[in-house]
Amino acid sequence: MYILFNDVIQYSNASDSLKSPMLSDITNINNTLTITFDSTRNINCIGIGNTNGTIFTVNSQQVNFTENGLYLLNNQSVNQITITTNATYIGRLATGQAVNIPTSIAKEPAYNSTSEPRVTLSGQIIQGKGGYNYRSISLDSRYKINETIMNEIKNGYKYIGKGYPFFIDLTDESYKLPFNKLYAIDNAQQNLSFESGVKKYLYSRRWNFRECF
């Protein structure tokens, strides 16, 4: 999987609503958006969430949006990005250095709901009020997390620790999954623990992601 740990748009002149972890905090845009960073940044991806657009061009590289998640770009070293799109609004935009963490063969996707229906004594179902549906997935990475990845986690932990969801691309895993993009939190991201290797700087972790909106 490819995952973005350090969203450098948090260190830019982008609006607060564009930086917000809640995708319902939308930013209205007029087909073009320019974002200036605090310093030169290396980027190779774009995270897109909650938009009515389908095409995003980031500094001349085109991305076709299908669902909330991470989209890969060619490596660039930039202090500004210009995005042209057919969108008129977007919930959150993120960019930075996505890292590739290979996962084990076993995948554990799930469909979940927060609804709480009740069953009457006569066996009838009373529909639960409210609630929403979401996806979750458990993925295991055995000794695939190297020093570069750990540095990205360290650099992004200011916002990871605040509960900001991750933008994820699961294209490499999609041969065994019913989806390939995800915007999700890890169930224990306020306490990201890792199992170390013995001979090399390599760590393992089981990721338990829960979709967010």
C-alpha positions in Angstrom: 0.0 0.0 0.0 1.0 3.6 -0.5 0.2 5.9 2.4 0.8 9.6 3.1 2.0 10.3 6.6 3.3 13.8 6.4 0.7 16.1 4.7 2.7 19.2 3.8 -0.4 21.2 2.9 -0.7 21.7 6.6 2.4 23.9 6.2 1.0 26.1 3.4 -1.3 29.1 2.9 -4.2 26.8 2.1 -7.5 27.6 3.8 -8.3 26.1 7.2 -11.3 24.2 5.6 -9.0 22.6 3.0 -6.7 21.4 5.8 -9.5 20.2 8.0 -9.7 16.4 8.7 -13.5 16.6 8.3 -14.4 16.1 4.6 -17.7 18.0 5.3 -15.6 21.2 5.7 -15.7 22.0 2.1 -13.8 24.7 0.2 -15.5 26.3 -2.8 -13.1 26.7 -5.7 -13.4 28.2 -9.1 -11.7 25.4 -11.1 -8.2 26.7 -10.2 -6.4 26.5 -6.9 -2.8 27.7 -6.1 -1.1 26.6 -2.9 2.2 28.0 -1.6 4.3 26.0 0.9 6.4 27.4 3.7 9.5 26.0 2.0 10.5 23.8 -0.9 8.8 20.4 -0.5 9.2 17.1 -2.2 5.9 15.6 -3.3 4.8 12.5 -5.2 1.1 12.2 -4.6 -2.1 14.0 -4.0 -4.8 13.1 -1.5 -8.3 14.1 -2.5 -11.5 13.9 -0.4 -15.1 14.8 -0.9 -15.3 16.6 -4.3 -17.7 16.9 -7.2 -14.7 16.9 -9.6 -13.4 14.1 -11.7 -10.2 15.5 -13.2 -7.4 17.2 -11.3 -4.2 18.5 -13.0 -1.4 19.1 -10.5 1.5 21.1 -12.0 0.6 19.5 -15.4 0.1 16.0 -14.1 -3.4 14.7 -14.5 -5.3 12.6 -11.9 -8.7 11.1 -12.5 -10.6 11.1 -9.3 -12.8 8.1 -8.5 -13.2 8.1 -4.7 -11.6 9.5 -1.6 -8.0 8.4 -1.3 -4.4 8.8 -2.5 -3.3 9.3 -6.1 0.3 9.0 -7.1 2.3 11.6 -9.1 5.8 11.8 -10.5 8.3 13.1 -8.0 8.6 16.9 -7.8 10.4 19.4 -5.7 8.2 22.5 -5.4 7.4 25.5 -3.3 4.0 25.9 -4.9 1.4 23.8 -6.7 -1.3 24.9 -9.1 -4.3 22.7 -9.5 -6.8 23.0 -12.3 -10.0 20.9 -12.1 -13.6 20.6 -13.1 -14.5 20.6 -9.4 -16.3 23.5 -7.8 -15.7 22.3 -4.2 -13.4 20.0 -2.3 -13.4 18.7 1.3 -9.7 18.1 1.9 -6.5 18.2 -0.2 -3.2 16.7 0.9 0.2 16.2 -0.6 3.7 15.1 0.3 5.9 12.0 0.0 3.8 8.9 -0.1 5.7 5.8 1.0 5.2 2.2 -0.1 4.6 -0.4 2.7 4.2 -3.9 1.2 1.6 -6.0 3.1 1.3 -9.7 3.6 -0.9 -11.9 1.4 -3.8 -12.1 3.9 -6.2 -9.2 3.7 -9.1 -8.5 6.0 -11.6 -6.1 4.5 -15.0 -5.5 6.2 -18.2 -3.5 5.7 -19.6 -2.0 8.9 -22.6 0.1 10.1 -23.2 2.2 13.2 -26.9 1.6 12.9 -28.6 -0.1 15.9 -31.8 -1.9 14.8 -33.8 -3.7 17.4 -35.7 -7.0 17.1 -39.1 -7.1 18.8 -40.4 -10.1 20.7 -42.5 -11.0 17.7 -39.3 -11.1 15.5 -39.9 -7.8 13.7 -37.0 -5.5 12.9 -37.3 -1.9 14.1 -34.9 0.3 12.0 -32.2 2.0 14.0 -32.3 5.8 13.6 -29.2 7.5 12.3 -26.0 5.7 11.8 -23.7 5.4 8.7 -21.9 2.7 6.8 -18.2 2.5 6.5 -15.4 0.2 5.3 -12.5 -1.1 7.4 -9.5 -3.2 6.6 -6.7 -4.9 8.5 -3.3 -5.3 6.8 -0.1 -6.8 8.1 3.4 -5.4 7.3 6.2 -7.8 8.3 9.5 -6.1 8.6 8.8 -3.7 5.7 9.0 -0.4 7.6 12.4 1.1 7.0 14.2 4.2 8.2 12.8 6.4 5.4 9.2 5.4 6.3 9.8 5.9 10.0 11.1 9.4 9.3 7.9 10.2 7.4 5.8 9.0 10.3 7.9 11.1 12.7 7.6 14.2 10.5 3.9 13.8 10.2 3.0 12.8 13.7 2.0 16.2 14.8 -1.2 15.7 12.8 -1.3 11.9 12.9 -1.5 12.2 16.7 -4.4 14.7 16.5 -6.4 12.0 14.7 -6.1 13.2 11.1 -7.1 10.4 8.7 -4.6 9.0 6.3 -4.9 9.1 2.5 -4.2 5.5 1.2 -3.8 3.9 -2.2 -4.4 0.1 -2.2 -3.8 -0.5 -5.9 -1.1 -3.1 -5.2 -3.6 -5.0 -2.9 -6.6 -4.6 -5.2 -6.3 -8.0 -6.8 -7.7 -9.3 -3.4 -9.8 -6.3 -2.3 -13.2 -4.8 -3.4 -11.7 -1.3 -3.3 -8.4 0.5 -3.9 -8.7 3.9 -2.3 -9.3 4.8 1.3 -9.5 7.8 3.6 -9.2 6.3 7.1 -7.8 6.5 10.6 -5.8 3.7 12.2 -7.6 2.4 15.4 -4.4 3.1 17.4 -2.8 6.0 15.8 -2.5 7.9 19.1 -0.2 5.1 20.1 1.7 3.9 17.0 3.7 0.9 18.2 6.0 -1.2 16.0 7.8 -4.6 16.3 11.5 -4.3 15.5 13.7 -6.5 13.4 16.8 -8.2 14.9 19.6 -7.5 12.4 18.4 -4.6 10.3 16.5 -1.3 10.7 13.1 -2.9 9.8 9.9 -2.8 11.7 6.5 -4.6 11.5 3.0 -3.4 12.3 -0.6 -4.5 11.8 -2.6 -1.7 10.5 -6.3 -1.5 11.3 -8.0 1.2 9.2 -11.5 2.6 9.6 -13.0 4.7 6.9 -13.7 8.4 7.7 -15.7 11.1 6.1 
